[in-house]
């Protein structure tokens, strides 16, 4: 497995053998397809950090986020939401960078 990106609280890996990506977060390892990873990032990006910080109601500083097929449920505090957003964004940037490099290397060979 190749590590794609890491933060203080998590990391992501790419497994060519399994043809999937692994998200390590909150002590769990979740295999995901690229589509699931992108959809999960979109879900996490909808968490409103400003609301979490300013809302004074009970449990407003906690977000509940599920994976696309609801294989896993994450109960996240503000720090975890920020970290997970950074982890997923960094992972997708690394995937895009790998794709660009691969494309450019293949163009140079032709």
Biotite code that builds the C-alpha atoms (Angstrom):
import biotite.structure as struc

atoms = struc.array([
    struc.Atom([0.000, 0.000, 0.000], chain_id="A", res_id=1, res_name="UNK", atom_name="CA", element="C"),
    struc.Atom([1.115, 3.494, -0.790], chain_id="A", res_id=2, res_name="UNK", atom_name="CA", element="C"),
    struc.Atom([0.349, 6.323, 1.620], chain_id="A", res_id=3, res_name="UNK", atom_name="CA", element="C"),
    struc.Atom([-1.353, 9.197, -0.161], chain_id="A", res_id=4, res_name="UNK", atom_name="CA", element="C"),
    struc.Atom([-1.806, 11.772, 2.593], chain_id="A", res_id=5, res_name="UNK", atom_name="CA", element="C"),
    struc.Atom([-1.776, 12.051, 6.367], chain_id="A", res_id=6, res_name="UNK", atom_name="CA", element="C"),
    struc.Atom([-2.820, 14.465, 9.087], chain_id="A", res_id=7, res_name="UNK", atom_name="CA", element="C"),
    struc.Atom([-2.508, 14.396, 12.867], chain_id="A", res_id=8, res_name="UNK", atom_name="CA", element="C"),
    struc.Atom([-5.611, 12.221, 13.200], chain_id="A", res_id=9, res_name="UNK", atom_name="CA", element="C"),
    struc.Atom([-5.711, 10.096, 10.061], chain_id="A", res_id=10, res_name="UNK", atom_name="CA", element="C"),
    struc.Atom([-4.181, 8.889, 6.844], chain_id="A", res_id=11, res_name="UNK", atom_name="CA", element="C"),
    struc.Atom([-5.145, 7.469, 3.481], chain_id="A", res_id=12, res_name="UNK", atom_name="CA", element="C"),
    struc.Atom([-3.564, 4.713, 1.450], chain_id="A", res_id=13, res_name="UNK", atom_name="CA", element="C"),
    struc.Atom([-3.899, 3.422, -2.082], chain_id="A", res_id=14, res_name="UNK", atom_name="CA", element="C"),
    struc.Atom([-3.783, -0.308, -2.690], chain_id="A", res_id=15, res_name="UNK", atom_name="CA", element="C"),
    struc.Atom([-3.156, -1.308, -6.288], chain_id="A", res_id=16, res_name="UNK", atom_name="CA", element="C"),
    struc.Atom([-3.536, -4.965, -5.327], chain_id="A", res_id=17, res_name="UNK", atom_name="CA", element="C"),
    struc.Atom([-7.013, -4.449, -3.815], chain_id="A", res_id=18, res_name="UNK", atom_name="CA", element="C"),
    struc.Atom([-7.889, -1.679, -6.294], chain_id="A", res_id=19, res_name="UNK", atom_name="CA", element="C"),
    struc.Atom([-9.223, 0.552, -3.548], chain_id="A", res_id=20, res_name="UNK", atom_name="CA", element="C"),
    struc.Atom([-8.291, 3.272, -1.110], chain_id="A", res_id=21, res_name="UNK", atom_name="CA", element="C"),
    struc.Atom([-8.113, 2.934, 2.657], chain_id="A", res_id=22, res_name="UNK", atom_name="CA", element="C"),
    struc.Atom([-9.158, 5.647, 5.069], chain_id="A", res_id=23, res_name="UNK", atom_name="CA", element="C"),
    struc.Atom([-7.649, 5.307, 8.543], chain_id="A", res_id=24, res_name="UNK", atom_name="CA", element="C"),
    struc.Atom([-9.532, 7.581, 10.937], chain_id="A", res_id=25, res_name="UNK", atom_name="CA", element="C"),
    struc.Atom([-10.730, 7.295, 14.550], chain_id="A", res_id=26, res_name="UNK", atom_name="CA", element="C"),
    struc.Atom([-9.057, 3.924, 14.919], chain_id="A", res_id=27, res_name="UNK", atom_name="CA", element="C"),
    struc.Atom([-10.870, 2.419, 11.916], chain_id="A", res_id=28, res_name="UNK", atom_name="CA", element="C"),
    struc.Atom([-9.720, 1.279, 8.515], chain_id="A", res_id=29, res_name="UNK", atom_name="CA", element="C"),
    struc.Atom([-12.315, 1.693, 5.779], chain_id="A", res_id=30, res_name="UNK", atom_name="CA", element="C"),
    struc.Atom([-11.822, 0.462, 2.222], chain_id="A", res_id=31, res_name="UNK", atom_name="CA", element="C"),
    struc.Atom([-13.352, 2.801, -0.360], chain_id="A", res_id=32, res_name="UNK", atom_name="CA", element="C"),
    struc.Atom([-13.612, 3.104, -4.106], chain_id="A", res_id=33, res_name="UNK", atom_name="CA", element="C"),
    struc.Atom([-12.609, 6.426, -5.626], chain_id="A", res_id=34, res_name="UNK", atom_name="CA", element="C"),
    struc.Atom([-16.303, 7.263, -6.127], chain_id="A", res_id=35, res_name="UNK", atom_name="CA", element="C"),
    struc.Atom([-17.062, 6.536, -2.467], chain_id="A", res_id=36, res_name="UNK", atom_name="CA", element="C"),
    struc.Atom([-14.088, 8.624, -1.386], chain_id="A", res_id=37, res_name="UNK", atom_name="CA", element="C"),
    struc.Atom([-15.260, 11.605, -3.437], chain_id="A", res_id=38, res_name="UNK", atom_name="CA", element="C"),
    struc.Atom([-18.857, 11.263, -2.235], chain_id="A", res_id=39, res_name="UNK", atom_name="CA", element="C"),
    struc.Atom([-17.710, 10.990, 1.384], chain_id="A", res_id=40, res_name="UNK", atom_name="CA", element="C"),
    struc.Atom([-15.601, 14.134, 0.958], chain_id="A", res_id=41, res_name="UNK", atom_name="CA", element="C"),
    struc.Atom([-18.653, 15.977, -0.355], chain_id="A", res_id=42, res_name="UNK", atom_name="CA", element="C"),
    struc.Atom([-20.625, 14.879, 2.707], chain_id="A", res_id=43, res_name="UNK", atom_name="CA", element="C"),
    struc.Atom([-17.898, 15.969, 5.104], chain_id="A", res_id=44, res_name="UNK", atom_name="CA", element="C"),
    struc.Atom([-17.573, 19.304, 3.290], chain_id="A", res_id=45, res_name="UNK", atom_name="CA", element="C"),
    struc.Atom([-21.250, 20.049, 4.041], chain_id="A", res_id=46, res_name="UNK", atom_name="CA", element="C"),
    struc.Atom([-20.564, 20.119, 7.787], chain_id="A", res_id=47, res_name="UNK", atom_name="CA", element="C"),
    struc.Atom([-20.962, 23.759, 8.804], chain_id="A", res_id=48, res_name="UNK", atom_name="CA", element="C"),
    struc.Atom([-18.042, 24.628, 11.074], chain_id="A", res_id=49, res_name="UNK", atom_name="CA", element="C"),
    struc.Atom([-19.313, 28.151, 11.761], chain_id="A", res_id=50, res_name="UNK", atom_name="CA", element="C"),
    struc.Atom([-22.605, 26.765, 13.003], chain_id="A", res_id=51, res_name="UNK", atom_name="CA", element="C"),
    struc.Atom([-20.790, 24.234, 15.154], chain_id="A", res_id=52, res_name="UNK", atom_name="CA", element="C"),
    struc.Atom([-18.765, 27.030, 16.727], chain_id="A", res_id=53, res_name="UNK", atom_name="CA", element="C"),
    struc.Atom([-21.548, 29.574, 17.215], chain_id="A", res_id=54, res_name="UNK", atom_name="CA", element="C"),
    struc.Atom([-24.638, 27.505, 18.000], chain_id="A", res_id=55, res_name="UNK", atom_name="CA", element="C"),
    struc.Atom([-25.158, 27.311, 21.761], chain_id="A", res_id=56, res_name="UNK", atom_name="CA", element="C"),
    struc.Atom([-27.621, 24.420, 21.771], chain_id="A", res_id=57, res_name="UNK", atom_name="CA", element="C"),
    struc.Atom([-26.720, 21.040, 23.233], chain_id="A", res_id=58, res_name="UNK", atom_name="CA", element="C"),
    struc.Atom([-24.574, 18.857, 20.997], chain_id="A", res_id=59, res_name="UNK", atom_name="CA", element="C"),
    struc.Atom([-24.085, 21.627, 18.423], chain_id="A", res_id=60, res_name="UNK", atom_name="CA", element="C"),
    struc.Atom([-20.349, 21.036, 18.577], chain_id="A", res_id=61, res_name="UNK", atom_name="CA", element="C"),
    struc.Atom([-20.739, 17.449, 17.365], chain_id="A", res_id=62, res_name="UNK", atom_name="CA", element="C"),
    struc.Atom([-21.331, 16.297, 13.790], chain_id="A", res_id=63, res_name="UNK", atom_name="CA", element="C"),
    struc.Atom([-22.625, 12.899, 12.735], chain_id="A", res_id=64, res_name="UNK", atom_name="CA", element="C"),
    struc.Atom([-21.339, 11.826, 9.309], chain_id="A", res_id=65, res_name="UNK", atom_name="CA", element="C"),
    struc.Atom([-21.889, 8.500, 7.579], chain_id="A", res_id=66, res_name="UNK", atom_name="CA", element="C"),
    struc.Atom([-20.128, 6.975, 4.626], chain_id="A", res_id=67, res_name="UNK", atom_name="CA", element="C"),
    struc.Atom([-22.129, 6.668, 1.419], chain_id="A", res_id=68, res_name="UNK", atom_name="CA", element="C"),
    struc.Atom([-23.416, 3.148, 1.972], chain_id="A", res_id=69, res_name="UNK", atom_name="CA", element="C"),
    struc.Atom([-23.616, 3.857, 5.710], chain_id="A", res_id=70, res_name="UNK", atom_name="CA", element="C"),
    struc.Atom([-20.907, 1.292, 6.361], chain_id="A", res_id=71, res_name="UNK", atom_name="CA", element="C"),
    struc.Atom([-19.485, 3.545, 9.050], chain_id="A", res_id=72, res_name="UNK", atom_name="CA", element="C"),
    struc.Atom([-20.744, 6.354, 11.235], chain_id="A", res_id=73, res_name="UNK", atom_name="CA", element="C"),
    struc.Atom([-18.404, 9.038, 12.503], chain_id="A", res_id=74, res_name="UNK", atom_name="CA", element="C"),
    struc.Atom([-19.181, 11.161, 15.547], chain_id="A", res_id=75, res_name="UNK", atom_name="CA", element="C"),
    struc.Atom([-16.931, 14.171, 15.095], chain_id="A", res_id=76, res_name="UNK", atom_name="CA", element="C"),
    struc.Atom([-15.976, 17.123, 17.212], chain_id="A", res_id=77, res_name="UNK", atom_name="CA", element="C"),
    struc.Atom([-14.808, 20.362, 15.641], chain_id="A", res_id=78, res_name="UNK", atom_name="CA", element="C"),
    struc.Atom([-11.145, 19.326, 15.573], chain_id="A", res_id=79, res_name="UNK", atom_name="CA", element="C"),
    struc.Atom([-12.010, 15.988, 13.951], chain_id="A", res_id=80, res_name="UNK", atom_name="CA", element="C"),
    struc.Atom([-14.153, 17.675, 11.281], chain_id="A", res_id=81, res_name="UNK", atom_name="CA", element="C"),
    struc.Atom([-11.336, 20.063, 10.403], chain_id="A", res_id=82, res_name="UNK", atom_name="CA", element="C"),
    struc.Atom([-8.818, 17.235, 10.295], chain_id="A", res_id=83, res_name="UNK", atom_name="CA", element="C"),
    struc.Atom([-11.050, 14.969, 8.206], chain_id="A", res_id=84, res_name="UNK", atom_name="CA", element="C"),
    struc.Atom([-11.752, 17.798, 5.733], chain_id="A", res_id=85, res_name="UNK", atom_name="CA", element="C"),
    struc.Atom([-8.001, 18.375, 5.401], chain_id="A", res_id=86, res_name="UNK", atom_name="CA", element="C"),
    struc.Atom([-7.300, 14.651, 5.042], chain_id="A", res_id=87, res_name="UNK", atom_name="CA", element="C"),
    struc.Atom([-9.859, 14.124, 2.288], chain_id="A", res_id=88, res_name="UNK", atom_name="CA", element="C"),
    struc.Atom([-8.910, 17.306, 0.421], chain_id="A", res_id=89, res_name="UNK", atom_name="CA", element="C"),
    struc.Atom([-5.223, 16.418, 0.557], chain_id="A", res_id=90, res_name="UNK", atom_name="CA", element="C"),
    struc.Atom([-5.938, 12.887, -0.611], chain_id="A", res_id=91, res_name="UNK", atom_name="CA", element="C"),
    struc.Atom([-7.848, 14.064, -3.658], chain_id="A", res_id=92, res_name="UNK", atom_name="CA", element="C"),
    struc.Atom([-5.137, 16.599, -4.494], chain_id="A", res_id=93, res_name="UNK", atom_name="CA", element="C"),
    struc.Atom([-2.543, 13.815, -4.355], chain_id="A", res_id=94, res_name="UNK", atom_name="CA", element="C"),
    struc.Atom([-4.693, 11.607, -6.601], chain_id="A", res_id=95, res_name="UNK", atom_name="CA", element="C"),
    struc.Atom([-5.025, 14.450, -9.099], chain_id="A", res_id=96, res_name="UNK", atom_name="CA", element="C"),
    struc.Atom([-1.285, 15.128, -8.970], chain_id="A", res_id=97, res_name="UNK", atom_name="CA", element="C"),
    struc.Atom([-0.524, 11.432, -9.532], chain_id="A", res_id=98, res_name="UNK", atom_name="CA", element="C"),
    struc.Atom([-2.907, 11.440, -12.490], chain_id="A", res_id=99, res_name="UNK", atom_name="CA", element="C"),
    struc.Atom([-1.252, 14.507, -14.033], chain_id="A", res_id=100, res_name="UNK", atom_name="CA", element="C"),
    struc.Atom([2.235, 13.055, -13.560], chain_id="A", res_id=101, res_name="UNK", atom_name="CA", element="C"),
    struc.Atom([1.190, 9.722, -15.031], chain_id="A", res_id=102, res_name="UNK", atom_name="CA", element="C"),
    struc.Atom([-0.405, 11.448, -18.006], chain_id="A", res_id=103, res_name="UNK", atom_name="CA", element="C"),
    struc.Atom([2.658, 13.616, -18.643], chain_id="A", res_id=104, res_name="UNK", atom_name="CA", element="C"),
    struc.Atom([5.045, 10.678, -18.358], chain_id="A", res_id=105, res_name="UNK", atom_name="CA", element="C"),
    struc.Atom([2.961, 8.660, -20.812], chain_id="A", res_id=106, res_name="UNK", atom_name="CA", element="C"),
    struc.Atom([2.830, 11.589, -23.262], chain_id="A", res_id=107, res_name="UNK", atom_name="CA", element="C"),
    struc.Atom([6.619, 11.885, -23.139], chain_id="A", res_id=108, res_name="UNK", atom_name="CA", element="C"),
    struc.Atom([7.043, 8.215, -24.022], chain_id="A", res_id=109, res_name="UNK", atom_name="CA", element="C"),
    struc.Atom([4.777, 8.240, -27.097], chain_id="A", res_id=110, res_name="UNK", atom_name="CA", element="C"),
])
